[in-house]
Amino acid sequence: MAKLSFNLEDQVFVVTGGSRGIGLEIARLLLEQAARVVICGRKEEGLETAGRELDGGSRLLAVPTHIGKSDAVDRLFEMTVEKFGALDGLVNNVGMNIATGVVDADPGLWQKIIDTNLNGTYLCARKAGQMMREQKKGKIVSISSIAARRAAPFMGIYGVAKAGIEMMTRVMAQELAPFNIQVNAVAPGMVKTKFSQPFWSNAEIHEQVVKAIPLGRIAEPADVAWPVLFLCSQASDFITGQTLMVDGGASAV
Ligand SMILES: NC(=O)c1ccc[n+]([C@@H]2O[C@H](COP(=O)([O-])OP(=O)(O)OC[C@H]3O[C@@H](n4cnc5c(N)ncnc54)[C@H](OP(=O)(O)O)[C@@H]3O)[C@@H](O)[C@H]2O)c1
């Protein structure tokens, strides 16, 4: 058996939503492991800031992309192959939430949340799966959430979308296993990013959240990025169709 290594030299990874938060940290770790990385986000300004912070030189490409739009997703992967000539991994990191339940939600709001979280992940994963199938090797990792398994008041549609991502992970893992492609997900609890800032920056909510986490703190982006790196590396070559809970033990109690 080959010597185990997290080194990803010359491998090419697309990280959606890599301009800030968890995605930025994932891009940083992949670059540290010598991979070539493509990040995307909707706003050019965010991508420029991330580009300066990551300082990846010729191993980094930023492509403004709305992942809910099929044409834009096709272009993202075309530009990846144009620049780097291959695709070894995809991290489906984009996610957004608008606080809502389901029963009283307007259908337009339902569509918007499903479009970005579930349809966007599907559009990227299907494209990557088709490309990786040709080369008989690849890694697809999606970011789910504890909201996929726990019905929470302000995360109704978001939770439905994330549950869909976990099922899609299992379905795609089955479809792509014959091509040596591993498809997995990680499901974080609360992480200190802009996404959840209204919650963790509120002292009262912060205290309540921490009380429910056995490890006694709210996650930092790196706490999620490390398990993602594991799932992008050869260390996880015999793991597929799984969702790894990254929640400080919250779901274990
Ligand atoms: N933070 C948490 O507490 C937490 C907990 C559980 C799971 N998660 C999941 O972790 C993932 C990352 O979250 P985060 O906290 O890092 O979020 P974040 O700080 O809000 O970052 C989101 C990233 O996605 C990009 N993005 C948003 N909508 C997009 C779209 N339609 N097309 C392309 N890019 C888009 C953003 O850039 P632009 O704004 O420029 O598009 C940004 O780069 C998400 O899937 C989220 O659901 C987060």
Ligand as a Chemical Component Dictionary entry (heavy atoms), coordinates in Angstrom:
data_LIG
# 
_chem_comp.id                   LIG 
_chem_comp.type                 NON-POLYMER 
_chem_comp.pdbx_formal_charge   0 
_chem_comp.three_letter_code    LIG 
# 
loop_
_chem_comp_atom.comp_id 
_chem_comp_atom.atom_id 
_chem_comp_atom.alt_atom_id 
_chem_comp_atom.type_symbol 
_chem_comp_atom.charge 
_chem_comp_atom.model_Cartn_x 
_chem_comp_atom.model_Cartn_y 
_chem_comp_atom.model_Cartn_z 
_chem_comp_atom.pdbx_ordinal 
LIG N1  N1  N 0  -21.527 29.149 9.676  1  
LIG C1  C1  C 0  -22.301 28.227 10.216 2  
LIG O1  O1  O 0  -22.724 28.328 11.393 3  
LIG C2  C2  C 0  -22.662 26.989 9.428  4  
LIG C3  C3  C 0  -23.209 25.904 10.128 5  
LIG C4  C4  C 0  -23.540 24.753 9.416  6  
LIG C5  C5  C 0  -23.322 24.693 8.052  7  
LIG N2  N2  N 1  -22.808 25.783 7.401  8  
LIG C6  C6  C 0  -22.619 25.666 5.959  9  
LIG O2  O2  O 0  -21.255 25.898 5.655  10 
LIG C7  C7  C 0  -21.133 26.442 4.342  11 
LIG C8  C8  C 0  -20.276 27.697 4.368  12 
LIG O3  O3  O 0  -20.899 28.628 5.214  13 
LIG P1  P1  P 0  -20.173 29.924 5.782  14 
LIG O4  O4  O 0  -20.597 30.040 7.183  15 
LIG O5  O5  O -1 -18.737 29.920 5.448  16 
LIG O6  O6  O 0  -20.955 31.026 4.910  17 
LIG P2  P2  P 0  -20.555 32.523 4.494  18 
LIG O7  O7  O 0  -19.540 33.083 5.418  19 
LIG O8  O8  O 0  -21.853 33.239 4.331  20 
LIG O9  O9  O 0  -19.878 32.312 3.048  21 
LIG C9  C9  C 0  -20.654 31.883 1.976  22 
LIG C10 C10 C 0  -19.828 31.830 0.718  23 
LIG O10 O10 O 0  -20.674 31.371 -0.350 24 
LIG C11 C11 C 0  -20.709 32.367 -1.398 25 
LIG N3  N3  N 0  -22.051 32.307 -2.007 26 
LIG C12 C12 C 0  -23.246 32.522 -1.412 27 
LIG N4  N4  N 0  -24.251 32.345 -2.292 28 
LIG C13 C13 C 0  -23.665 32.000 -3.481 29 
LIG C14 C14 C 0  -24.156 31.668 -4.764 30 
LIG N5  N5  N 0  -25.458 31.643 -5.036 31 
LIG N6  N6  N 0  -23.254 31.360 -5.731 32 
LIG C15 C15 C 0  -21.924 31.367 -5.488 33 
LIG N7  N7  N 0  -21.404 31.674 -4.282 34 
LIG C16 C16 C 0  -22.260 31.987 -3.295 35 
LIG C17 C17 C 0  -20.351 33.670 -0.699 36 
LIG O11 O11 O 0  -19.815 34.636 -1.601 37 
LIG P3  P3  P 0  -20.781 35.753 -2.309 38 
LIG O12 O12 O 0  -21.599 36.360 -1.211 39 
LIG O13 O13 O 0  -19.840 36.688 -2.983 40 
LIG O14 O14 O 0  -21.609 34.991 -3.296 41 
LIG C18 C18 C 0  -19.296 33.172 0.279  42 
LIG O15 O15 O 0  -18.065 32.973 -0.403 43 
LIG C19 C19 C 0  -22.578 26.665 3.849  44 
LIG O16 O16 O 0  -22.981 25.593 3.068  45 
LIG C20 C20 C 0  -23.379 26.699 5.145  46 
LIG O17 O17 O 0  -24.717 26.303 4.921  47 
LIG C21 C21 C 0  -22.458 26.918 8.049  48 
# 
loop_
_chem_comp_bond.comp_id 
_chem_comp_bond.atom_id_1 
_chem_comp_bond.atom_id_2 
_chem_comp_bond.value_order 
_chem_comp_bond.pdbx_ordinal 
LIG N1  C1  SING 1  
LIG C1  O1  DOUB 2  
LIG C1  C2  SING 3  
LIG C2  C3  SING 4  
LIG C2  C21 DOUB 5  
LIG C3  C4  DOUB 6  
LIG C4  C5  SING 7  
LIG C5  N2  DOUB 8  
LIG N2  C6  SING 9  
LIG N2  C21 SING 10 
LIG C6  O2  SING 11 
LIG C6  C20 SING 12 
LIG O2  C7  SING 13 
LIG C7  C8  SING 14 
LIG C7  C19 SING 15 
LIG C8  O3  SING 16 
LIG O3  P1  SING 17 
LIG P1  O4  DOUB 18 
LIG P1  O5  SING 19 
LIG P1  O6  SING 20 
LIG O6  P2  SING 21 
LIG P2  O7  DOUB 22 
LIG P2  O8  SING 23 
LIG P2  O9  SING 24 
LIG O9  C9  SING 25 
LIG C9  C10 SING 26 
LIG C10 O10 SING 27 
LIG C10 C18 SING 28 
LIG O10 C11 SING 29 
LIG C11 N3  SING 30 
LIG C11 C17 SING 31 
LIG N3  C12 SING 32 
LIG N3  C16 SING 33 
LIG C12 N4  DOUB 34 
LIG N4  C13 SING 35 
LIG C13 C14 SING 36 
LIG C13 C16 DOUB 37 
LIG C14 N5  SING 38 
LIG C14 N6  DOUB 39 
LIG N6  C15 SING 40 
LIG C15 N7  DOUB 41 
LIG N7  C16 SING 42 
LIG C17 O11 SING 43 
LIG C17 C18 SING 44 
LIG O11 P3  SING 45 
LIG P3  O12 DOUB 46 
LIG P3  O13 SING 47 
LIG P3  O14 SING 48 
LIG C18 O15 SING 49 
LIG C19 O16 SING 50 
LIG C19 C20 SING 51 
LIG C20 O17 SING 52 
# 
